[in-house]
Amino acid sequence: MASSSKKVFEVFVSKIPWTIASKDMKEYFGQFGQVKKCLLPFDKETGFHKGFCWIGYTSEEGLHNALQKDQHMLEGATV
């Protein structure tokens, strides 16, 4: 049986402005709980990220807190 520390509680985020970096995502979503990972895939051709990411929380509480907020605004854009 896997230990509970191996669990990751993820939320998918889309419509991310190209000016936002992975560290910005971690910082913003970190206000809801401890972020274990932030996967922001990049397009090799353009050098920009693809406009979506997965935020992984260490606890279900962090995920729940993030999902309680109706809209998330980053640099004036709703994500």
GROMACS elastic network, one bead per residue, 0.5 to 0.9 nm:
[ bonds ]
;  ai    aj funct       b0    kb
    2     5     6  0.82528   500
    2     6     6  0.67851   500
    2     7     6  0.83002   500
    3     6     6  0.57938   500
    3     7     6  0.76096   500
    4     7     6  0.54164   500
    4     8     6  0.88112   500
    5     8     6  0.79340   500
    5    58     6  0.74395   500
    5    59     6  0.86350   500
    6    58     6  0.85998   500
    7    57     6  0.88656   500
    7    58     6  0.72427   500
    7    59     6  0.80073   500
    8    36     6  0.74961   500
    8    37     6  0.85977   500
    8    56     6  0.56363   500
    8    57     6  0.58339   500
    8    58     6  0.57392   500
    8    59     6  0.71580   500
    8    60     6  0.82027   500
    9    36     6  0.89419   500
    9    55     6  0.81311   500
    9    56     6  0.53130   500
    9    57     6  0.50062   500
    9    58     6  0.65167   500
    9    59     6  0.63412   500
    9    60     6  0.58126   500
    9    61     6  0.89076   500
    9    62     6  0.80545   500
    9    63     6  0.60904   500
   10    37     6  0.88778   500
   10    54     6  0.63343   500
   10    55     6  0.54254   500
   10    57     6  0.61595   500
   10    60     6  0.88758   500
   10    63     6  0.67748   500
   11    53     6  0.84563   500
   11    54     6  0.56792   500
   11    55     6  0.53432   500
   11    56     6  0.65797   500
   11    57     6  0.83312   500
   11    63     6  0.68604   500
   11    66     6  0.83109   500
   11    67     6  0.81302   500
   12    52     6  0.73881   500
   12    53     6  0.59483   500
   12    55     6  0.65006   500
   12    56     6  0.89203   500
   13    16     6  0.73311   500
   13    51     6  0.84813   500
   13    52     6  0.54591   500
   13    53     6  0.52820   500
   13    54     6  0.60706   500
   13    55     6  0.74568   500
   13    79     6  0.63923   500
   14    51     6  0.59821   500
   14    53     6  0.65568   500
   14    54     6  0.88147   500
   14    79     6  0.56990   500
   15    18     6  0.89969   500
   15    51     6  0.54095   500
   15    52     6  0.61688   500
   15    77     6  0.79544   500
   15    78     6  0.73191   500
   15    79     6  0.51468   500
   16    19     6  0.82887   500
   16    20     6  0.68840   500
   16    49     6  0.88313   500
   16    50     6  0.83161   500
   16    52     6  0.58125   500
   16    53     6  0.81373   500
   16    74     6  0.77870   500
   16    77     6  0.75224   500
   16    78     6  0.79848   500
   16    79     6  0.57445   500
   17    20     6  0.57321   500
   17    51     6  0.64095   500
   17    74     6  0.78206   500
   17    75     6  0.76804   500
   17    77     6  0.69451   500
   17    79     6  0.83528   500
   18    21     6  0.77963   500
   18    48     6  0.65508   500
   18    49     6  0.64896   500
   18    50     6  0.79336   500
   18    51     6  0.64691   500
   19    48     6  0.88028   500
   19    75     6  0.83589   500
   20    23     6  0.82686   500
   20    24     6  0.61189   500
   20    25     6  0.71681   500
   20    49     6  0.88752   500
   20    74     6  0.78575   500
   20    75     6  0.78968   500
   21    24     6  0.52044   500
   21    25     6  0.65213   500
   21    26     6  0.88596   500
   21    40     6  0.82155   500
   21    49     6  0.84025   500
   22    25     6  0.51107   500
   22    26     6  0.62894   500
   22    27     6  0.86053   500
   22    38     6  0.66258   500
   22    39     6  0.76100   500
   22    40     6  0.62103   500
   22    53     6  0.87316   500
   23    26     6  0.50383   500
   23    27     6  0.60224   500
   23    28     6  0.85370   500
   23    38     6  0.83411   500
   24    27     6  0.50465   500
   24    28     6  0.60547   500
   24    29     6  0.84992   500
   24    74     6  0.88729   500
   25    28     6  0.52131   500
   25    29     6  0.59895   500
   25    30     6  0.80697   500
   25    38     6  0.73744   500
   25    40     6  0.88706   500
   25    53     6  0.88020   500
   25    55     6  0.80864   500
   25    74     6  0.86528   500
   26    29     6  0.53629   500
   26    30     6  0.55710   500
   26    31     6  0.88208   500
   26    35     6  0.64837   500
   26    36     6  0.89330   500
   26    37     6  0.79095   500
   26    38     6  0.64256   500
   26    55     6  0.76396   500
   27    30     6  0.50762   500
   27    31     6  0.70810   500
   27    35     6  0.86492   500
   28    31     6  0.60005   500
   28    32     6  0.82564   500
   28    74     6  0.81654   500
   29    32     6  0.57832   500
   29    33     6  0.72809   500
   29    34     6  0.83953   500
   29    35     6  0.71966   500
   29    55     6  0.76728   500
   29    62     6  0.87603   500
   29    66     6  0.71078   500
   30    33     6  0.52294   500
   30    34     6  0.55675   500
   30    35     6  0.56062   500
   30    57     6  0.86087   500
   30    62     6  0.82578   500
   31    34     6  0.78251   500
   31    62     6  0.86078   500
   31    66     6  0.85194   500
   32    35     6  0.85889   500
   32    61     6  0.82161   500
   32    62     6  0.51752   500
   32    63     6  0.74150   500
   32    64     6  0.83575   500
   32    65     6  0.54176   500
   32    66     6  0.55068   500
   33    57     6  0.66892   500
   33    58     6  0.77140   500
   33    59     6  0.74874   500
   33    60     6  0.89575   500
   33    61     6  0.70265   500
   33    63     6  0.72975   500
   33    65     6  0.74092   500
   33    66     6  0.80073   500
   34    56     6  0.86910   500
   34    57     6  0.57790   500
   34    58     6  0.58810   500
   34    59     6  0.74661   500
   34    62     6  0.65751   500
   35    38     6  0.73861   500
   35    55     6  0.69342   500
   35    56     6  0.57808   500
   35    58     6  0.61751   500
   35    59     6  0.87427   500
   35    62     6  0.79230   500
   36    55     6  0.77935   500
   36    56     6  0.53552   500
   36    57     6  0.51334   500
   36    58     6  0.54196   500
   37    54     6  0.78993   500
   37    55     6  0.59355   500
   37    57     6  0.70188   500
   37    58     6  0.86375   500
   38    53     6  0.69149   500
   38    54     6  0.57684   500
   38    56     6  0.62331   500
   39    52     6  0.86904   500
   39    53     6  0.53434   500
   39    54     6  0.51689   500
   39    55     6  0.66037   500
   39    56     6  0.83224   500
   40    49     6  0.65328   500
   40    50     6  0.75331   500
   40    51     6  0.79040   500
   40    52     6  0.64049   500
   40    54     6  0.67949   500
   40    55     6  0.87032   500
   41    48     6  0.87799   500
   41    49     6  0.56029   500
   41    50     6  0.60093   500
   41    51     6  0.81767   500
   41    52     6  0.73947   500
   41    53     6  0.67456   500
   42    45     6  0.88372   500
   42    46     6  0.82806   500
   42    47     6  0.64430   500
   42    48     6  0.56422   500
   42    50     6  0.55290   500
   42    51     6  0.85659   500
   43    46     6  0.56297   500
   43    47     6  0.55370   500
   43    48     6  0.57319   500
   43    49     6  0.56750   500
   43    50     6  0.59637   500
   44    47     6  0.53575   500
   44    48     6  0.77269   500
   44    49     6  0.87381   500
   45    48     6  0.82424   500
   46    49     6  0.82494   500
   48    51     6  0.83882   500
   49    52     6  0.76145   500
   49    53     6  0.89478   500
   50    53     6  0.81995   500
   52    79     6  0.89187   500
   55    63     6  0.87787   500
   56    59     6  0.88004   500
   56    62     6  0.89997   500
   56    63     6  0.79181   500
   57    60     6  0.70742   500
   57    61     6  0.83597   500
   57    62     6  0.58503   500
   57    63     6  0.60816   500
   58    61     6  0.85495   500
   58    62     6  0.72887   500
   58    63     6  0.85568   500
   59    62     6  0.55643   500
   59    63     6  0.69074   500
   59    64     6  0.88389   500
   60    63     6  0.51802   500
   60    64     6  0.60553   500
   60    65     6  0.85780   500
   61    65     6  0.60374   500
   61    66     6  0.86071   500
   62    65     6  0.51384   500
   62    66     6  0.62677   500
   62    67     6  0.86886   500
   63    66     6  0.52068   500
   63    67     6  0.62437   500
   63    68     6  0.87165   500
   64    67     6  0.51533   500
   64    68     6  0.62220   500
   65    68     6  0.52016   500
   65    69     6  0.71648   500
   66    69     6  0.59204   500
   66    70     6  0.89446   500
   66    72     6  0.87750   500
   67    70     6  0.73172   500
   69    72     6  0.69852   500
   71    78     6  0.64462   500
   71    79     6  0.71792   500
   72    77     6  0.81559   500
   72    78     6  0.56184   500
   72    79     6  0.55585   500
   73    76     6  0.58201   500
   73    77     6  0.53168   500
   73    79     6  0.61274   500
   74    77     6  0.52947   500
   74    78     6  0.65194   500
   74    79     6  0.70042   500
   75    78     6  0.85231   500
